């Protein structure tokens, strides 16, 4: 029992330590929507997307993936609306970007 707890703690620490950094300079006014920056600003580390982490902290069935996809879709829509407010994108282009957006599967 003692060794499994130590192994689990080591695994969690190593996955957090190996998480790639995201671009902290990204803002809603940036010209490109950055999924990693949005996930990072939401406090979702890339290590949280690992299969082991998902199986430990969720009951399974892709709950973490669905939550992240919902979050990314919401944040993408907010970013697109901000681009329209800044007059960097037309309303028609914004509608097409929102309808056609699919969170990338590489996260």
N, C-alpha and C positions, 0 to 999 in steps of 0.2 A: 504494500500500500504506500509506504514511504517513497519507494523508488518510482512508482507510477506518478505520484504527485510531483516529484522532482522532475521527471521526464516531461510531464505536461507543462510545468512552469518554464522549463528550458525551451520547449517547442513554441510556446506563446511568445516568449521574449525574442527568440530568433526570428519568428515571422514578423514581429513588429519592427525589429532592427533592420530587416532586409526590405522593408517596404520602400518603394521608390518615392522620392520627394516630388511634390507637385509645385507648379509655378505660383508662388505666393503673390506675384505682381499682377496676376490676372484680375480684371475687374469686369463689371457688367458692360462697360463701355469698350472692351476689347473687340477687335474686328472679328475674332474667331471664337466660337464656343468651345471651351476646353473641358471635356468631361472629367479628366483627372483632377483639374483644379476645383471643379464643382464638388466632386466626391471628397476631396481633401478639405475644402472649406466646410463641408457638412460633417467632418469628423469621421468619415468612413475610410479607413485605411485599406489599401489594396490587399493587405494580408487578411482582411476580413472577408475577402471574396474567395479564399481558399476553401477547398472541399472539406478539409478537416475542421476549420473554424466554423463553417456552416453547419456541419453535423454536430458540433459541440453546442453551439449557441442557438440553434433553431431545431424545431422538430423535424425538419426536412421538407421535402416537397418544393424546394426552391423559394422559400419564403424570403430569404435575404435578397436573392436575385430580383424577385418581383418588387420588393421595397426599393431597391436601388434603381430599377428601371422606371418606376413611378416617379421617384425623386428626380431622376435625370430628365424625364419628359416635362415635368413641372418647371424645372430650372431652365430648360431649353426654351420653353414657351415664354418665360419671363425675360430671357435674354433677347429673343426675337422681338418681343414688344418694346424692349428698351432700344433696339436698333431702329425700330419704326419711329419712336419718339425722337431719336437723334437725327432722323431723316436720312439714315444710311441705307434703308431698305423700304421698298414700297409695300403697301398693305397686301397686294396680290402675291408678291414674293414671300412675305411673312406667312401668309396663309399656306402657301405651298411648302415652305420650310417646316412649319408645324405639322402639317398633315404627313409629310414624307419622312419625318425624323424617326429613326430607329436607333436606340442606344447600341453602341458597338459591343460585340460579344467578346472582345479581347480584355475587358476589365475583369 
